[in-house]
Amino acid sequence: METGTPDFVPAVVPARPGPGPTPRLADGLAYGGDYNPEQFPRDVWDEDVRLMREAGVNLVTLGVFAWGTVETADGERDWTWMDEAVDLLERNGIGIDLATPTAAPPQWLLTAHPEIAPVLADGYREPAGGRNAWCPASLLYRRHALRQVESLAERYGRHPSVRLWHVGNELGGGNARCHCERSAAAFREWLARRHGSLEAVNAAWGTEQWGHRYGRWEEVMPPLGRHGAPNPALFLDYERYSSDALLSHYLAEKEVIERHSDVPVTTNLMVGAGAQVVDYASWAPHTAVAANDHYTSVDDPLREQDLAFSGDRMRGMAADRRPWLLMESSTGGPSWQRRNRAKDPGEILRHSLGHVARGADGVMFFQWRASTSGAEQFHSAMLPHTGTRSRVWKEVVELGARLKSLAEIRGTRVEAAKAAIVVDDPAGWALRHGLKPHRDLSYGRELRAWHRALWDRQVLCDVVPPDRDLDGYDLVIVPNLLVVDRAAADRLSSVPERGGTLLVTYLSGICEADSKVITGGFPGAFRDVLGAWSDEFYPLQEGEAVELDDGTAVTDWTERVHLDGAEAVVRYASSSLADGPAVTRRAVGGGAAWYVSAPLAAESADRIAARLIADAGLERAAEAEPGLEAVRRTGPGRSYLFLLNHDDTDRTVAAEGHDLLSGDRVGPETTVPAGGVRVLREPVRQPGHHAPDHIEDRP
Ligand code: GLA
């Protein structure tokens, strides 16, 4: 049984490192996917590299689940296959994103030490068999993992083909919360560092309620069981601890790698709408290039907007809008959705370039060759089971050629957005835990709703954490930011004073960072700037709707709002709230502060968004109906307009330039075919229009 003090857990995330230069992963945009040659006989490998070259692949993720195939028994390593794969890739000029294999501990380790597996809230210890089946507080796991990382880094850390390090895989996917005794001890240590003393924990969590005061540290446990009424502050701190515990694992691997290698280090995040498994905004600054795994969902009618949201959030968490890397995506159905449908013709290109439009400097897939066996045998791949006569393969080859024609875009940055949506994982976690007035609200829904209203109008926004400097934004939208610290609330509240527009939605600014309700009228943190407050919540039952006087109706949430300096823009028109304000606006100096007290129907949000855009003087990248996505990337003296047509009819917009994809010169209008994409190198607009950007490089 393992013992030891989990003294590795950082109290809070260490100071953000400076951005550093952007790594150069390939000559142009990076292109490739996860490559698992160990799953196939050796003669297949030659075909692999031949086809990779045919498709223009220049970067592959190698070894991501290859712990057990290298360290075959405790301390016994056989590198033969990996040496051969590395050589083969080098001979063929294909760069390597070398993964540490720590997501999948070998069977011998799991069998000898089943106690490294994480424990669920109900006390059930996950048996071996999946991935990420390890407890972040297990020192034994960590020792084994770092030992394997060290031998990998010693062996290949200076290999010329290794362009990037990929730590583990989707850290937190499966093991983000562990409830074992070891984790409990680590959590207590984390709490002691965050709060200073047990007394301070009691005060922050309000443990006098139900007489739950802690007298000794040993009494503090992770949120266990299914009793349904946990202290929300305990929950929130446990989620924060869990994020930091995994981050400390990432940092430990990174430190070992950096002892043997100068190659930049990253890990693949899973960034979407809603609260993530860990607080990625605190992780991204520790990566040389932020990397994202994004999969579209067939059952999402606006999946391209979800993709855009993810890209805007990646850019929002990477310092200075620097380029990021799409580490995983799919050429068709993944295998973990309920119905895993293939992509429609053209979607591979359009979705991939959607990521590039929003700042990705590379497009990678899970995975290169489809697995014939194992859990993921029906997952799509760049080279599907059907092989080179498949449509997917043809589109993969076409994508490779198109990315090559976009090589000059590498290192440019997405134009500076003037609008921002504030997103915060702890706020999202807080929304779903404890006895809230409405238990089924989804954090992602409100975030997506406001993003969609801007996306439909080709208005770019960054999706940013609340601690970000907001000075460059003329419009700041704050959806469902249930918990907020004082400093962030002050920064947000100062937006209107300097002439900007602030929009705050229901269930924002209700609680302080430690989950304590701010009294005196909701939303306590923002009521002064909003000039409006509410005193009673009326969440709606399933199927219930309340009308508004703009002709729309709302579901799920309403509240009784009082004006205190603001005017009502939209009023409730039914229920006991009828005639009361639903949406308010307060003019503040040159700016304005809006409060939206209910989840608006798209039509209603659209009307408000149009006014916000006009009031804040936001520019549209193109004037088009919804469905035509338009984004610019710029560099010194250069400007590229991405036009993505997600609609099934051709679209014509005012735009001119040289289409890097087709080679056509177009303008003053251009037609983007149904489902098609254009990337125009535009004549550079008048000086000062785009702030010149720097292309940072790392040789
Ligand atoms: C995740 C993992 C990959 C693979 C894909 C399948 O993103 O990182 O290893 O399992 O899912 O979609």
Residues whose N, C-alpha, C, O or C-beta is under 5 A from the ligand:
A	BS01	GLA	N169 E170 D293 E328 P334 F366
